[in-house]
Amino acid sequence: MTIFIRSIEPRIRKALFKVRMLAILGPRQSGKTTLSKKIIRRYGKNAAYYDCQLADVREHFVLGQPEKLLDLVKGKKIVVFDEAQTIQNIGSILKAFQDTYPRPQIIATGSSSFDLSNKINEPMTGRVFEFILLPLSLEEIKAVQRVTPRDLYQFMLYGTYPAVVAEKSAESKKLVLKNIATQYLYKDVFVFEAIRNPHIFENLVKLLAFQIGSLVSLNELSLHLGVSRSVIQRYLRLLEQSFIIKIINSTSSTIII
């Protein structure tokens, strides 16, 4: 199993125990769970990890009752709440808990910008240090393996999700990437936002894939897909908040990367 050293790790460790919660955000499968577990490993029994997608964990998150979380964090120095964006009203709940119980150190991870589901940004203002964990950088890959020109071509073709880079054959890379795309990529968007036309949404993603690095016309996308410009703008915002695309605005045009 290939272990990648993430360059963001020292910055996260330096921010620990500053009386602020830490949020590690980024795309699904970018390594947030692995990194957060590694960070708390050194604290042994004084650390705890919880997957917020599990029902027995979710029942402790109750709006207006921060004491409910005490059962999970009592006696711990540092606690990870993984996939925190899946909890309804997570921002308000964590704000109340942080104000009432400034200890232990909380690390919340999320596979989307938390405000994708109107979750965390405003409630946690001034109470959280945010870190963005993206797929592997070239430097992170080069730290553990030799990179050839052929590897560079594969990185451009298949991307640099850790699980994809770790696979050796092109066929295996395709299988892993297909699984990420079908099982994870749009999960937050479809769970947290009422997408009335999922077929149009997926067709939009396909159109954008052919225009990466190019100027994109919202009017042309609107006409091609048969929906209003406002719908296109909303879908683009959701895609960016879930780290699927990055929009670069100019004075007159939009570029997708």
Summary of the structure (lengths in Angstrom):
residues: 257
radius of gyration: 19.7
end to end distance: 30.4
largest distance: 58.0
contacts: 752
relative contact order: 0.14
helix: 48%
strand: 13%
